Amino acid sequence: MTKTIKPPFNEDTARAKVKTAQDAWNTRNPELVAQAYTPDSKWRNRTESFSGRQAIIDFLRRKWAKELDYRLMKELWCYTKNRISVRFEYEWRDADNPGQWMRTHGNEHWEFDDSGLMRIRDMSANDYPIDESERRYLC
């Protein structure tokens, strides 16, 4: 098991925290991903707002049922003592139209508690269709 990266962050630990999050999300395992958040973590994901690990798990199950072959890239944008902001892109096939690939890009702002669990996640994103030949993130 890996040691949890805790605040206060410096550039190296912020980058490592982003990489750890990217790797976890690329597993597409809602239960695993949810363990990185406080039990009462507050999320805004596009137009949805919710809190708590079970709500996170439910959201991720819905997300990955729709977003097939999901593959994510996160990149550190900036950090402070207990906050990190990232830009991200991910690609996926639409379950409602399996031949259509999509790319989503956006930003996330994270706030962590002293133990290194994320207590706030605020996400904004845009989706647009791409051809399979335009994919950047291959499994």
N, C-alpha and C positions, 0 to 999 in steps of 0.2 A: 504494500500500500504506500502511496506517495504522501509525503509530509504536506500538510495544508499550508499554503502561502498566506501569510497574515499581514495586515497593515502594521506599521506605515510602509507604503510602497516606495521603492526606488525604481529606476528605469528597468533594471534586470528583473526584479520581482514582479513588476507590472507586466512586462512582456511574458514572463513565465505564467502568470495568472491568466492572461489572454490565451496563450497556447493550451493551457489546461482546459479552459472553457471550450475552445474550439474542438479539441480532441473528444471531450465528453459529448458535446452536441453531435458530432459526427458518428457516434455510436447509435444514435436514434433510439436510445433506451431511456424512456421518460423517468423511470424510477432512479436510475443512476444520475441523470442530469439533476433531478430535484434535490439530491443530497447536497448539492453545492449552495443551496439557499436556506435561509433561516426558516424555521417552521411557520413563521408569520410573514414571510417575504411578500412585499408588495410589488406587483407588476403592472406596467402599462405596455401592451403589445398592440401597436396600431390603434384601433378603436376600442379594444377590450381592456378592462382593468379588473384585477382580481388579486386575491392574496391567499397564501398558504400553500404548503407542499402538495396537498391533494389536488387543489385547483391547478397547480403547475403541471402535475402528472396528467390530469384530464385534458388540459389545453394541448400538451405535447402529443398525446395520443391522437387527438383530432387533427393536429397539424400534420403529423407524419402519415396519417391515413390519407390525407389529401396530397401532400408533397412527397411523391415517390422518388426514390433514388437521390434523396437530399444529400448535398455535399456543400460544406460551409468553409469559408475562409474569414478569419477575424484578424484585424490589424490594430495595434495600439495607436490611439490618436493622442491622448494625454492622460495624465494621472496627477493626483495629489495624495495626501496622507492616506485617506481611506476611500478614495474614489478613482474610478478608471472609466475613460470613454474610449469606445472602439468604433471603427467603421467595419462594415462586413459586406460580403457578397455570398450568396449561395445560389445553387442551381437545383432544379427539381423538375420532375415530370408531373403534369396535372392528372390526378386520378380520374377526373371527369372527362379528360381528353388525353389519354395516355401517349399519344404521338406528339403532344405539344410540350416542349421544354420551356422553362421559365428561368429568368434570372431575377433575383431580389437583391437590392442593395439598400443600405441604410446605416443608421447610427444607433448605438446603445450607450446609455449612461448607467453606471453601476455604483452602488454604495455598499460597503462591507461593514460588518460588525468586527469587534476586536479579535474574534476567533477565526476570521477569514471567510465567513459565510456571507453570501450576498443578501442584503436585506431590502434593497430597492433595485429594480431593473426597469428602465424606461427605454422603450424601443420605438423607432420610427423607420418606415421602409416603403419602398416602391417596387412593384413587380413589372416586368415586361417580357414579352415572348421572344425567344431566340430559336434559331435552328439548332439541331443537334450538333452540326459541324462547328458551331460557335462556342461550344462548351469550353470552359477554362478549368473546371475543377472535376477531374476524373477520379473515380474511386480506385 
